[in-house]
Amino acid sequence: MKMTIEITHELDDVEDVIISRAGDNIADELRSDIEKDVRCIVMEKIDAQLTALVTETIEKSYQPRDAYGDAKGEPTNLRNEIKTRAQTFLGEKVDKHGETSRHSSGPLVPRLDHLINEIIKKQLTAAVTKEITAAATKAKAVMQQKVGAIIAEELMKPGK
């Protein structure tokens, strides 16, 4: 079966279609590139403004107040307040569960020491468990080989 397609368009029409489609493709690519560039510029400006705002907020001095609105202590800023509270929190004495308690029968240690000890304990436990699992797997493989060799030896004995 032979199919024949008759082209009835003039060469100028074909050129116009090709140019039109190429123009559309170029316009789409340019539009996409421009949108990306604009987004980047806008995000950079937003980032710069937010950074400045956060820095200003952290550094701005304020007067701490008590529950009655009276001045309490020296003027400070958010950066110093966070630092002071973090130091206080990490320095608090805690029990073996990491909780502050007045009724603990065990020794109390600074929270930072407790946290570090917990991290070390978890890491050591994971490492030891991994090593024990590897050793048990290896021992199991060795035992399987030895048992297999003994069984094979018994099966090879005459009269079996």
Secondary structure, 3 states (H helix, E strand, C coil): CCCCCCCCCCHHHHHHHHHHHHHHHHHHHHHHHHHHHHHHHHHHHHHHHHHHHHHHHHHCEECCECCCCCECCCCEEHHHHHHHHHHHHHHCEECCCCCCCCCCCCCCEEHHHHHHHHHHHHHHHHHHHHHHHHHHHHHHHHHHHHHHHHHHHHHHCCCC
